C-alpha cells in the first residue's frame, strides 16, 4: 500500500517513507502550498451574477463621454446578466 499523504507532501515520491507504507503521522511530512488558480480558472468558476459583477467592475468609465454610453450597457449589471444568458452567436 502507498502512503495516502504522498500527493500532499512536498517530498512526494522522493520520500523513502512514502514507498509502500502508510504512516498516520509521518515525522517529516510537510504540506505542499495550495495551488493558486489562474485568472481564467477563477472566471470559469463564477456563476452568472459573479461574472456580471466582474464585467461591470472592469468597465468603469474613465471619461464623461464614455460614461453616457457605458452606463447604458456594460456598467449596468442587469444588462450584463441578460447578455450572459443569451445564446452565443460567434464562431
TORNUFI-276846 format. One line per field, with one value per residue: residue number from 0; x, y, z of N, C-alpha, C, O in turn; residue in one letter. Coordinates in Angstrom, 3 decimals. Layout:
N
nr c(NUM | ...)
n.x c(X | ...)
n.y c(Y | ...)
n.z c(Z | ...)
ca.x c(X | ...)
ca.y c(Y | ...)
ca.z c(Z | ...)
c.x c(X | ...)
c.y c(Y | ...)
c.z c(Z | ...)
o.x c(X | ...)
o.y c(Y | ...)
o.z c(Z | ...)
rest c(A | ...)
END
This chain:
91
nr c(0 | 1 | 2 | 3 | 4 | 5 | 6 | 7 | 8 | 9 | 10 | 11 | 12 | 13 | 14 | 15 | 16 | 17 | 18 | 19 | 20 | 21 | 22 | 23 | 24 | 25 | 26 | 27 | 28 | 29 | 30 | 31 | 32 | 33 | 34 | 35 | 36 | 37 | 38 | 39 | 40 | 41 | 42 | 43 | 44 | 45 | 46 | 47 | 48 | 49 | 50 | 51 | 52 | 53 | 54 | 55 | 56 | 57 | 58 | 59 | 60 | 61 | 62 | 63 | 64 | 65 | 66 | 67 | 68 | 69 | 70 | 71 | 72 | 73 | 74 | 75 | 76 | 77 | 78 | 79 | 80 | 81 | 82 | 83 | 84 | 85 | 86 | 87 | 88 | 89 | 90)
n.x c(0.835 | 0.418 | 1.591 | -0.892 | -0.635 | 1.167 | 0.751 | 0.147 | 2.391 | 5.470 | 7.742 | 6.913 | 7.133 | 9.827 | 10.370 | 11.453 | 9.787 | 7.312 | 7.169 | 5.490 | 4.367 | 2.047 | 1.763 | 0.402 | 1.230 | 3.612 | 6.970 | 8.419 | 6.703 | 5.574 | 3.372 | 2.271 | 2.237 | -0.853 | -2.277 | -2.488 | -5.201 | -5.480 | -6.302 | -8.134 | -9.117 | -10.368 | -12.371 | -13.890 | -15.130 | -17.053 | -20.461 | -23.384 | -24.178 | -21.854 | -19.994 | -21.149 | -20.920 | -18.132 | -17.580 | -18.914 | -17.410 | -14.978 | -15.518 | -15.621 | -16.044 | -13.738 | -13.878 | -16.211 | -17.559 | -17.482 | -18.846 | -21.637 | -22.440 | -21.501 | -22.837 | -25.328 | -25.140 | -22.711 | -21.968 | -24.109 | -25.403 | -27.709 | -28.173 | -25.834 | -26.104 | -28.368 | -27.316 | -25.315 | -26.872 | -27.811 | -27.871 | -24.785 | -23.388 | -21.126 | -18.110)
n.y c(-1.187 | 2.304 | 5.394 | 7.555 | 10.250 | 11.151 | 12.728 | 15.147 | 16.007 | 17.845 | 16.409 | 14.203 | 11.673 | 11.248 | 10.710 | 8.303 | 7.181 | 7.209 | 5.155 | 2.349 | 2.288 | 3.134 | 5.771 | 7.071 | 9.323 | 10.925 | 11.745 | 13.551 | 14.828 | 17.432 | 19.886 | 20.636 | 23.842 | 25.595 | 25.331 | 28.002 | 29.464 | 30.280 | 33.388 | 32.851 | 30.307 | 31.029 | 32.799 | 30.956 | 29.582 | 31.212 | 32.112 | 33.284 | 35.779 | 36.556 | 36.711 | 38.742 | 40.888 | 41.088 | 41.795 | 44.277 | 45.671 | 45.913 | 47.670 | 50.333 | 53.715 | 56.034 | 58.562 | 61.301 | 61.305 | 58.614 | 57.457 | 58.007 | 56.291 | 53.862 | 53.444 | 52.784 | 50.180 | 48.222 | 48.922 | 48.359 | 46.088 | 44.458 | 44.460 | 43.155 | 40.633 | 39.659 | 39.650 | 37.695 | 35.443 | 35.025 | 33.192 | 32.192 | 33.841 | 33.714 | 32.430)
n.z c(0.000 | -0.655 | 0.699 | 1.822 | 1.948 | 0.160 | -2.190 | -1.053 | 0.192 | 0.248 | -0.225 | -1.580 | -4.062 | -3.699 | -1.083 | 1.222 | 3.070 | 1.912 | 0.157 | -0.343 | 2.238 | 4.838 | 6.735 | 9.577 | 11.025 | 9.818 | 10.414 | 8.921 | 7.256 | 5.177 | 4.360 | 1.072 | -0.531 | -1.197 | -4.472 | -6.611 | -8.343 | -11.806 | -13.424 | -15.455 | -14.683 | -12.287 | -13.265 | -14.716 | -12.722 | -11.767 | -11.131 | -12.971 | -11.851 | -10.406 | -12.488 | -14.023 | -12.215 | -12.166 | -14.848 | -15.005 | -13.088 | -14.389 | -16.350 | -15.620 | -16.222 | -17.674 | -18.712 | -19.119 | -21.579 | -22.457 | -20.363 | -20.608 | -22.649 | -21.714 | -19.238 | -20.114 | -20.957 | -20.439 | -17.848 | -16.411 | -14.375 | -14.625 | -17.394 | -18.252 | -17.035 | -18.393 | -20.995 | -20.722 | -20.566 | -23.067 | -26.215 | -27.667 | -30.431 | -31.922 | -33.447)
ca.x c(0.000 | 1.191 | 1.241 | -2.022 | -0.301 | 2.249 | 0.409 | 0.033 | 3.684 | 6.476 | 8.751 | 6.252 | 7.679 | 11.228 | 10.459 | 11.545 | 8.669 | 6.110 | 7.222 | 4.927 | 3.924 | 1.012 | 2.123 | -0.588 | 1.905 | 4.977 | 7.774 | 8.996 | 5.644 | 5.467 | 2.251 | 2.522 | 1.436 | -2.018 | -2.080 | -3.316 | -5.919 | -5.197 | -7.462 | -9.091 | -9.754 | -11.282 | -13.521 | -14.697 | -15.882 | -18.068 | -21.829 | -23.778 | -24.146 | -20.460 | -19.362 | -21.703 | -20.283 | -16.755 | -17.607 | -19.275 | -16.297 | -13.891 | -15.991 | -15.792 | -15.690 | -12.637 | -14.225 | -17.651 | -18.097 | -17.707 | -19.781 | -23.030 | -22.660 | -21.188 | -23.876 | -26.490 | -24.952 | -21.724 | -21.862 | -25.407 | -25.332 | -28.873 | -27.911 | -24.774 | -26.682 | -29.218 | -26.429 | -24.650 | -27.841 | -28.170 | -27.089 | -23.559 | -23.544 | -19.808 | -17.546)
ca.y c(0.000 | 3.535 | 6.441 | 8.351 | 11.671 | 11.406 | 13.831 | 16.376 | 16.287 | 18.445 | 15.400 | 13.343 | 10.374 | 11.144 | 10.332 | 6.851 | 6.742 | 7.122 | 3.980 | 1.103 | 2.328 | 4.097 | 6.287 | 8.031 | 10.554 | 10.935 | 12.732 | 14.548 | 15.331 | 18.882 | 20.186 | 21.454 | 25.071 | 25.465 | 25.757 | 29.167 | 29.446 | 31.339 | 34.267 | 32.135 | 29.275 | 31.697 | 33.272 | 29.814 | 29.088 | 32.210 | 31.965 | 34.412 | 37.017 | 36.911 | 37.110 | 40.055 | 41.858 | 41.277 | 42.556 | 45.661 | 46.298 | 46.193 | 48.653 | 51.649 | 54.716 | 56.946 | 59.912 | 61.555 | 60.931 | 57.166 | 57.061 | 58.036 | 55.070 | 52.718 | 53.240 | 52.187 | 48.750 | 47.406 | 49.266 | 48.001 | 44.663 | 43.747 | 44.273 | 42.152 | 39.328 | 39.244 | 39.374 | 36.411 | 34.359 | 34.923 | 32.214 | 32.712 | 33.948 | 33.836 | 31.266)
ca.z c(0.000 | -0.769 | 1.645 | 1.344 | 2.031 | -0.793 | -3.085 | -0.272 | 0.814 | -0.630 | -0.536 | -2.560 | -4.446 | -3.306 | 0.331 | 1.420 | 3.892 | 1.101 | -0.709 | 0.180 | 3.632 | 5.207 | 8.044 | 10.029 | 11.453 | 9.294 | 11.140 | 8.015 | 6.370 | 5.038 | 3.465 | -0.119 | -0.531 | -2.078 | -5.857 | -6.899 | -9.607 | -12.767 | -13.592 | -16.298 | -13.863 | -11.368 | -14.039 | -15.114 | -11.564 | -11.405 | -11.630 | -13.818 | -11.062 | -10.117 | -13.731 | -14.368 | -11.324 | -12.606 | -16.106 | -14.673 | -12.366 | -15.320 | -17.320 | -15.017 | -17.231 | -17.363 | -19.161 | -19.156 | -22.888 | -22.480 | -19.318 | -21.035 | -23.416 | -20.870 | -18.235 | -20.753 | -21.176 | -19.747 | -16.428 | -15.845 | -14.059 | -15.178 | -18.823 | -18.409 | -16.684 | -19.520 | -22.130 | -20.465 | -20.736 | -24.490 | -26.983 | -28.275 | -31.870 | -32.532 | -34.158)
c.x c(0.880 | 0.691 | 0.146 | -1.740 | 0.775 | 1.963 | 0.332 | 1.388 | 4.672 | 7.553 | 8.229 | 6.898 | 9.117 | 11.412 | 10.489 | 10.392 | 7.377 | 6.066 | 6.690 | 4.491 | 2.795 | 1.321 | 1.089 | 0.030 | 3.360 | 5.766 | 8.365 | 7.958 | 5.622 | 4.421 | 2.693 | 1.709 | 0.250 | -1.697 | -3.038 | -3.971 | -5.401 | -6.442 | -8.541 | -9.834 | -10.756 | -12.538 | -14.449 | -15.463 | -17.018 | -19.447 | -22.185 | -23.687 | -22.713 | -19.742 | -19.854 | -21.066 | -18.855 | -16.711 | -17.912 | -18.099 | -15.131 | -14.267 | -16.278 | -15.250 | -14.595 | -12.960 | -15.740 | -18.279 | -18.416 | -18.755 | -21.230 | -23.372 | -22.520 | -22.294 | -25.112 | -26.359 | -24.002 | -21.467 | -23.173 | -25.442 | -26.504 | -28.691 | -26.906 | -25.306 | -27.535 | -28.370 | -25.756 | -25.581 | -28.241 | -27.318 | -25.886 | -23.708 | -22.217 | -19.393 | -17.806)
c.y c(1.251 | 4.561 | 7.323 | 9.847 | 12.073 | 12.616 | 15.175 | 16.853 | 16.863 | 17.431 | 14.365 | 12.002 | 10.176 | 10.655 | 8.816 | 6.322 | 6.582 | 5.869 | 2.762 | 1.129 | 3.339 | 4.541 | 7.312 | 9.361 | 10.487 | 12.044 | 13.801 | 15.141 | 16.858 | 19.172 | 21.035 | 22.732 | 24.901 | 25.989 | 26.901 | 29.009 | 30.535 | 32.218 | 33.574 | 31.078 | 29.905 | 32.161 | 32.122 | 29.200 | 30.022 | 31.811 | 33.230 | 35.738 | 37.478 | 37.391 | 38.482 | 41.142 | 42.142 | 42.101 | 44.023 | 46.361 | 46.633 | 47.258 | 50.007 | 52.702 | 55.659 | 58.386 | 60.064 | 61.114 | 59.438 | 56.740 | 57.055 | 56.785 | 53.849 | 52.429 | 52.566 | 50.676 | 48.107 | 47.783 | 48.958 | 46.491 | 43.881 | 43.471 | 43.139 | 40.761 | 38.803 | 38.887 | 38.010 | 35.228 | 34.135 | 33.831 | 32.895 | 32.714 | 34.068 | 32.556 | 29.974)
c.z c(0.000 | 0.243 | 1.060 | 1.372 | 1.023 | -1.673 | -2.359 | 0.265 | -0.191 | -1.029 | -1.531 | -2.791 | -3.993 | -1.870 | 0.479 | 2.266 | 3.096 | 0.236 | 0.038 | 1.625 | 3.803 | 6.626 | 8.485 | 10.457 | 11.030 | 9.979 | 10.227 | 7.056 | 6.376 | 3.965 | 2.281 | -0.012 | -1.481 | -3.480 | -6.130 | -8.269 | -10.529 | -12.840 | -14.421 | -15.489 | -12.893 | -12.095 | -14.411 | -13.943 | -11.171 | -11.927 | -12.413 | -13.072 | -10.796 | -11.374 | -14.173 | -13.507 | -11.766 | -13.893 | -15.840 | -13.990 | -13.295 | -16.336 | -16.693 | -15.968 | -16.740 | -17.754 | -19.206 | -20.475 | -22.933 | -21.465 | -19.783 | -21.840 | -22.509 | -19.860 | -18.827 | -20.864 | -20.180 | -18.300 | -15.710 | -15.636 | -14.643 | -16.662 | -19.028 | -18.090 | -17.835 | -20.739 | -21.949 | -20.698 | -22.195 | -25.172 | -27.631 | -29.788 | -32.588 | -33.236 | -33.439)
o.x c(1.962 | -0.489 | 0.255 | -2.541 | 1.240 | 2.847 | 0.441 | 1.505 | 4.716 | 8.199 | 9.009 | 7.182 | 9.581 | 12.505 | 9.640 | 10.057 | 6.452 | 5.031 | 7.347 | 4.261 | 2.631 | 1.160 | 0.920 | -0.581 | 4.225 | 5.274 | 8.775 | 8.316 | 5.649 | 4.563 | 3.400 | 0.608 | 0.334 | -0.950 | -4.244 | -3.374 | -4.939 | -7.511 | -9.729 | -11.055 | -11.854 | -13.649 | -15.668 | -16.357 | -17.853 | -19.581 | -21.371 | -23.171 | -22.401 | -18.978 | -19.065 | -20.710 | -18.411 | -15.890 | -17.252 | -17.822 | -14.369 | -13.417 | -17.111 | -14.127 | -14.537 | -12.389 | -16.467 | -19.401 | -19.488 | -19.475 | -21.988 | -24.483 | -23.336 | -22.648 | -25.847 | -27.365 | -24.436 | -20.805 | -23.322 | -25.502 | -26.321 | -29.012 | -27.106 | -24.992 | -27.433 | -28.674 | -25.636 | -25.119 | -28.930 | -26.187 | -25.973 | -24.109 | -22.178 | -20.225 | -17.397)
o.y c(1.253 | 4.584 | 7.783 | 10.631 | 13.213 | 13.447 | 16.227 | 17.983 | 16.432 | 17.589 | 13.727 | 11.269 | 9.039 | 10.231 | 8.122 | 5.140 | 5.903 | 5.559 | 2.219 | 0.066 | 4.265 | 3.786 | 8.332 | 10.414 | 10.050 | 13.165 | 14.857 | 15.881 | 17.491 | 18.759 | 22.028 | 22.719 | 24.153 | 26.953 | 26.787 | 28.493 | 31.583 | 31.829 | 33.697 | 30.964 | 29.383 | 31.948 | 32.292 | 28.381 | 29.670 | 31.249 | 34.149 | 36.716 | 38.660 | 38.355 | 39.299 | 42.205 | 43.290 | 43.009 | 44.909 | 47.524 | 47.557 | 47.703 | 50.755 | 52.589 | 56.026 | 59.325 | 59.076 | 60.608 | 59.040 | 55.766 | 56.171 | 56.269 | 52.929 | 51.268 | 51.868 | 49.966 | 47.516 | 47.032 | 49.266 | 45.718 | 42.758 | 42.383 | 42.270 | 39.805 | 37.634 | 37.922 | 37.249 | 34.127 | 33.166 | 33.575 | 34.036 | 31.708 | 34.482 | 31.713 | 28.913)
o.z c(0.588 | 0.593 | -0.077 | 0.862 | 1.034 | -1.882 | -2.990 | 0.739 | -1.343 | -2.064 | -2.238 | -1.844 | -3.912 | -1.495 | -0.080 | 2.186 | 3.541 | -0.353 | 0.926 | 2.201 | 3.009 | 7.585 | 7.817 | 10.271 | 11.789 | 10.107 | 10.709 | 6.140 | 7.431 | 2.814 | 2.450 | 0.537 | -2.455 | -3.647 | -5.909 | -9.213 | -10.076 | -12.369 | -14.122 | -15.597 | -12.699 | -11.609 | -14.421 | -14.156 | -10.338 | -13.014 | -12.505 | -13.612 | -10.944 | -11.333 | -14.646 | -14.017 | -11.747 | -14.015 | -16.382 | -14.284 | -13.008 | -17.106 | -17.205 | -16.459 | -15.567 | -17.199 | -19.317 | -20.491 | -23.391 | -21.686 | -19.385 | -21.727 | -22.551 | -19.655 | -18.128 | -20.864 | -19.191 | -17.584 | -14.528 | -16.593 | -15.110 | -17.140 | -19.877 | -18.800 | -18.206 | -21.441 | -22.909 | -20.997 | -22.514 | -24.759 | -28.085 | -30.373 | -33.747 | -33.573 | -33.909)
rest c(X | X | X | X | X | X | X | X | X | X | X | X | X | X | X | X | X | X | X | X | X | X | X | X | X | X | X | X | X | X | X | X | X | X | X | X | X | X | X | X | X | X | X | X | X | X | X | X | X | X | X | X | X | X | X | X | X | X | X | X | X | X | X | X | X | X | X | X | X | X | X | X | X | X | X | X | X | X | X | X | X | X | X | X | X | X | X | X | X | X | X)
END
